């Protein structure tokens, strides 16, 4: 695996909300045949800026569709259209009208079924199938698969078995949703039935999952990339959740990569998950699942047929030379991953001995009046990327999910102590003020947990 050494550039959002990148390129490959090809990118949020950047480096023409009039990826794309990603008829018409050559959307959970449907209509390369999405992107289907294949998962609870009083806390969540929306933690029987109704309303398929709520266990997030039938661990992160006193106990406030328990994960996982995924026909593309470590096993609870959200791939590219966005673009346009080069290595998730932190900045309910410090922290040596999901003028509601996430800051360093100091400096600099000039940032991550 290539070691790129010292930091050579930073990725950041510009003041106008768009994004820029200054990274070393990954291994060279002949891509002249892809120059001037047309790529449709489904979704215009910040996480797809790296796809636009990679496509431009390759000479690929970018078309971003999103229901919002403005969004970060739209601002830097060659072409932008205000089309909802769920409007498959209109997207199909656009693709045929402008001559689109491939479609991509590998980082946004909600988009995956529409991505698969559109690719199917147009006979474009697609890394997943509808059956796989039903089994591997819906919590209920995934849980059933884990049980069938003997893979650890939190205890499933049937409605008819719910006792009064409850022997333990229960979590009720939508089978198919995103960002912890519609999830409820229940301590009493009467709460469960209300939670079921909430979860079903929020679920795209109208179903829910009821299971034992896991407390006081270390959480992790594992992302695999399949290339021609082989699975590679792309990311393995420790997950730190928010403060339950402000309703963010189900929302991550930080991810550490690689996990400090990486060896334990590899030993306890023992290839069981990969075996299941291969048995379900997974040959290419990403799969991500969150889980918990227990004393004698690991329990998976939240799956998706995509990469983990955020800007981890920017750090991966600089530290290892592996450009995931570029590889996915080539697959979208050709149906194959780059030939004659390593798409990913078996130990890529170790980041060449470095440590990366994805720091999530959450805010309380209110009307955002102004912010400060976000531009300044981009000059810090440890800061790899600053992605902002909200801006002054936005109204934030107390949803208890990822809609309260204001920004993500990615940091990279050699030593844990260096990261602790950098996180404290960031918290000293950044502010998000409401109309009463009150700082809205809540549920700060304690760097001493690293």
JOHUMO-V273208 format. One record per residue. PHI is phi in degrees with one decimal (999 if undefined). OMEGA is omega in degrees with one decimal (NA if undefined). NEAR is the number of other ideal C-beta (glycine too) atoms within 12 Angstrom. Layout:
PHI	OMEGA	NEAR
PHI	OMEGA	NEAR
This chain:
999	-176.0	22
-75.5	177.4	23
-105.3	-175.5	19
-88.6	173.6	26
71.1	-172.3	15
-71.1	179.9	15
-62.3	-178.1	26
-110.3	-179.0	19
-176.8	179.9	23
-126.4	173.0	31
-110.0	-178.2	39
-156.3	171.9	37
-89.0	176.4	40
-75.4	-178.4	22
-63.9	179.7	17
-88.4	176.3	16
93.7	176.9	31
-82.6	-176.3	28
-136.1	-179.3	37
-132.0	179.9	28
-143.3	173.8	37
-139.0	-176.2	20
-131.6	171.5	33
-72.7	-179.9	24
-72.8	174.9	25
-80.2	-176.0	34
-53.6	-176.7	24
-72.1	176.7	17
-149.8	179.8	25
-70.0	-179.4	14
-124.7	-178.1	29
-59.6	-179.3	12
-69.3	-179.4	17
-94.8	-179.6	28
-59.7	179.4	18
74.0	169.8	19
-67.7	-175.4	30
-112.5	-175.8	32
-115.2	174.4	46
-93.0	179.5	53
-108.0	-176.3	53
-88.5	-178.2	49
113.1	-174.0	43
-113.3	-177.9	41
-75.9	-170.3	42
-58.6	-175.1	44
-62.8	177.0	44
-93.4	175.0	49
-61.9	-180.0	42
-65.7	176.4	47
-71.1	177.7	50
-61.8	-180.0	42
-59.6	-178.9	38
-64.3	179.9	40
-63.3	179.9	42
-65.5	176.3	27
-60.9	-177.7	28
-89.8	-177.1	36
79.8	179.4	21
-87.8	-179.1	38
-82.7	-172.3	27
-107.3	177.1	44
-125.8	-178.9	37
-107.5	176.4	43
-117.3	-177.5	43
-164.8	-178.2	36
-71.6	-179.7	25
-81.7	-179.5	21
-64.2	176.8	12
-130.1	174.3	20
-159.3	-172.7	35
-54.7	-177.4	38
-67.5	176.9	45
-62.4	-174.3	33
-67.6	-177.7	29
-111.3	-179.8	32
-76.9	175.2	33
-68.9	-179.0	24
-141.2	-179.6	28
-136.0	-178.1	29
-133.9	177.7	32
-88.8	179.8	19
-130.0	177.0	32
-67.0	-178.0	21
-66.1	177.9	37
-83.9	-177.9	22
-87.7	-174.1	20
-64.7	179.9	27
-61.1	-178.6	16
-68.9	178.2	22
-67.0	177.9	37
-62.2	178.4	25
-63.0	178.8	19
-61.0	-178.0	29
-59.3	-179.2	30
-71.4	-175.7	19
-71.1	-176.6	16
-99.5	177.6	21
80.6	178.5	17
-63.9	-178.0	35
-103.9	-179.7	32
-170.3	-176.8	39
-127.1	-179.9	46
-140.5	168.8	53
-171.1	-173.5	46
-113.9	-175.4	43
-124.6	-176.1	41
-115.4	-174.8	36
-59.2	-174.2	38
-57.9	-172.0	32
-80.0	-168.5	41
-54.4	178.9	43
-62.5	-179.3	35
-75.2	173.6	35
-59.6	-179.0	44
-65.3	-179.2	34
-64.5	-179.1	27
-65.5	178.0	38
-60.2	179.7	37
-63.7	179.4	21
-63.9	-173.9	21
-93.6	-177.2	25
60.3	177.7	16
-95.7	174.5	32
-57.5	179.0	29
-145.1	-174.8	34
-85.1	-178.3	38
-136.7	176.9	37
-126.2	178.5	25
-62.2	179.1	22
-61.6	178.0	19
-64.1	178.5	35
-63.9	178.6	38
-65.6	-176.5	27
-94.1	-170.0	32
-119.2	178.2	46
-122.4	175.6	41
-112.2	-174.8	35
-59.3	-178.2	44
-66.6	179.5	35
-62.3	179.7	28
-64.4	179.8	40
-60.9	178.5	35
-62.5	178.0	23
-63.8	179.8	32
-59.3	178.7	36
-63.6	-179.6	20
-62.3	-175.3	17
-100.0	176.8	24
69.8	-179.9	15
-102.5	-176.5	31
-61.9	177.0	30
-155.4	-179.6	36
-55.1	-176.0	35
-54.7	178.4	24
-77.6	-179.2	25
-114.7	174.3	29
-90.5	-177.4	14
-56.2	-176.9	17
-69.2	-179.6	8
-97.7	-178.6	17
-70.1	-176.1	26
-100.9	176.1	15
-132.8	4.8	15
-79.0	178.6	15
-68.8	178.7	24
-73.4	178.8	16
-161.2	178.6	20
-67.2	-179.8	28
-121.8	172.6	40
-109.8	176.8	36
-115.6	-175.8	42
-143.9	178.0	40
-59.8	176.3	36
-67.6	-174.9	34
-142.5	-179.2	35
-150.2	-179.8	34
-154.4	172.8	32
61.7	179.1	29
65.7	179.8	34
-67.8	175.9	27
81.9	-179.9	34
-90.2	-179.6	38
-137.9	174.4	35
-101.9	-172.4	30
-118.0	176.7	30
-108.6	-178.2	20
-130.8	-175.0	20
-59.1	-176.9	23
-64.7	178.1	15
-71.9	-174.2	24
-62.9	-175.5	34
-70.1	173.1	21
-66.2	-178.9	18
-65.3	179.1	35
-61.2	179.5	33
-63.1	179.2	18
-62.5	-177.0	24
-64.2	-178.6	36
-66.2	178.2	26
-65.7	-177.2	20
-80.4	-177.3	31
-80.3	179.7	27
-65.7	179.3	29
-107.1	176.0	22
73.7	-179.8	18
-117.6	-179.1	26
-141.1	177.1	37
-120.7	177.6	41
-120.0	-176.9	38
-151.0	177.7	38
-63.9	178.9	28
-81.2	-177.8	33
-90.5	-179.8	31
-119.6	171.5	20
57.6	175.5	14
-124.6	179.5	24
-68.8	-178.4	27
-102.3	177.7	39
-141.7	174.7	42
-132.8	-178.6	42
-116.9	178.5	45
-119.2	177.8	42
-111.3	170.7	39
-119.2	176.8	44
-93.3	178.5	36
-129.9	178.8	32
52.5	174.7	22
88.7	178.7	17
-104.6	-177.2	21
-101.8	178.1	30
-127.6	177.4	35
-77.5	-176.1	37
-85.8	-178.3	42
-147.7	171.7	46
-135.8	-170.5	41
-125.4	165.7	43
-78.7	-177.5	37
-115.6	178.3	39
-116.6	-175.3	33
-94.8	-173.7	35
-80.4	-174.8	33
-82.8	179.7	22
-68.3	179.1	19
-67.6	177.2	11
-117.2	173.6	24
77.9	-177.1	26
-115.3	-177.5	35
-70.6	178.0	28
-105.1	-177.4	37
-112.0	179.6	36
-69.3	174.8	37
-108.4	177.9	41
-163.9	172.8	41
-127.3	176.0	40
-113.2	179.9	41
-128.0	-7.6	44
-75.3	178.3	37
-60.6	175.3	36
-70.5	-179.8	22
-110.7	-176.4	26
-58.9	-179.0	26
-62.1	178.2	16
-64.8	179.0	22
-61.5	-179.1	34
-59.0	-178.7	24
-68.3	-177.3	15
-75.2	178.5	27
-65.6	172.4	32
52.9	175.6	17
77.5	-177.1	19
-64.7	-178.3	28
-65.7	179.5	38
-61.4	177.9	26
-59.2	179.6	19
-63.4	-178.6	33
-62.9	177.4	38
-64.6	178.8	23
-63.9	179.0	20
-89.9	172.5	30
90.2	179.5	22
-72.7	-179.9	34
-122.8	-177.6	26
-141.4	172.9	36
90.5	-172.2	48
-88.7	168.1	46
-147.6	180.0	45
-130.0	175.6	40
-146.2	172.3	45
-97.5	-179.6	38
-163.0	178.1	39
-126.3	168.9	33
-84.3	169.1	31
-115.8	-176.9	25
-62.0	-173.8	13
-123.2	-176.8	10
-159.8	168.8	24
-124.5	-177.3	36
-117.4	177.2	33
-88.7	-178.5	41
-138.2	-174.3	38
-138.9	-175.0	45
-106.3	167.6	44
-167.4	179.9	41
-94.0	-179.0	44
-162.0	170.6	44
-82.3	173.2	42
-61.5	-177.5	40
-66.9	176.1	38
105.2	-168.4	45
-114.7	178.8	51
-55.6	-176.1	45
-62.8	175.7	50
-66.6	177.9	47
-67.5	178.8	47
-59.1	-178.7	50
-63.5	-176.8	42
-70.7	-174.6	37
-82.3	-175.3	41
-123.7	-175.5	41
82.0	-177.5	30
-91.8	-176.1	45
-107.4	-176.4	42
-65.2	-179.3	44
-60.5	179.3	46
-62.1	179.7	42
-62.0	-179.9	46
-68.6	176.3	46
-65.3	179.2	44
-60.6	177.5	39
-62.7	-178.5	37
-61.5	-175.6	42
-92.7	-175.2	36
-125.8	-174.9	25
83.4	179.1	21
-137.0	172.7	25
-80.7	-176.1	34
-50.2	-179.5	29
-93.8	176.5	18
87.7	176.9	13
-151.1	178.0	24
-81.2	177.0	25
-71.1	-178.9	36
-159.2	-179.2	41
-107.0	-177.2	27
-67.4	-179.2	20
-113.9	-178.6	23
-57.7	-175.9	38
-63.1	178.9	42
-80.7	172.0	30
56.4	177.4	39
53.8	175.6	28
84.2	177.9	18
-87.1	175.0	33
-124.5	178.2	37
-115.7	176.3	47
-122.0	169.7	43
-100.6	-175.8	43
-94.5	-179.2	46
-95.8	179.8	40
-102.9	-178.6	44
-105.7	-178.5	42
-130.4	177.8	44
-83.1	178.3	31
-65.9	178.3	22
155.4	179.0	28
-100.2	-177.7	23
-71.0	-179.7	33
-97.0	-179.7	23
-161.2	177.6	23
-136.0	176.2	32
-151.6	173.2	20
94.1	-175.1	28
-68.0	177.0	35
-70.2	-177.2	21
-66.3	-175.6	19
-71.6	177.6	35
-64.8	178.7	32
-85.8	179.0	17
-69.7	-177.5	33
-58.5	-176.3	21
-77.5	-174.0	36
-82.8	-179.8	41
-88.5	-173.1	45
-160.7	172.5	45
-124.7	179.0	43
-114.6	179.8	44
-106.8	-178.5	40
-99.7	175.9	34
-130.1	-178.2	33
-153.1	174.6	27
-51.3	-175.8	25
106.0	180.0	15
-73.4	174.2	26
-107.2	-177.6	21
-102.4	176.4	31
-104.3	179.4	18
-82.3	-175.0	20
-87.6	-176.8	26
71.6	179.2	34
-138.1	-173.1	29
-70.2	175.2	34
-67.0	176.0	25
-89.2	179.1	40
-82.0	-177.3	38
-88.5	-176.2	39
-159.8	170.8	42
-127.4	179.5	42
-120.9	-179.9	48
-101.9	179.8	51
-120.2	176.8	46
-137.1	177.7	41
-157.3	178.1	32
-79.9	-171.4	21
-121.0	178.8	16
-61.9	-179.1	23
-61.9	177.7	16
-63.0	178.7	22
-69.4	178.4	36
-58.6	179.8	26
-63.8	-179.0	21
-64.4	179.4	33
-63.6	179.0	39
-63.4	177.7	24
-63.7	179.2	24
-62.4	-179.7	36
-63.8	177.5	27
-72.3	-172.8	18
-96.8	-170.5	25
-87.7	176.3	34
-145.5	171.1	27
-129.7	-172.7	37
-102.6	172.1	23
-90.6	-175.6	26
-68.4	177.1	15
-95.7	-179.8	13
65.2	176.5	15
-95.6	178.3	19
-69.2	-174.7	25
-91.3	-176.1	35
-68.1	-178.2	40
-134.4	173.7	32
53.8	178.3	33
-67.9	176.7	27
-78.3	178.1	37
-85.3	-176.9	18
-63.1	178.2	27
-69.4	176.3	15
-77.5	-178.8	21
-66.8	NA	29
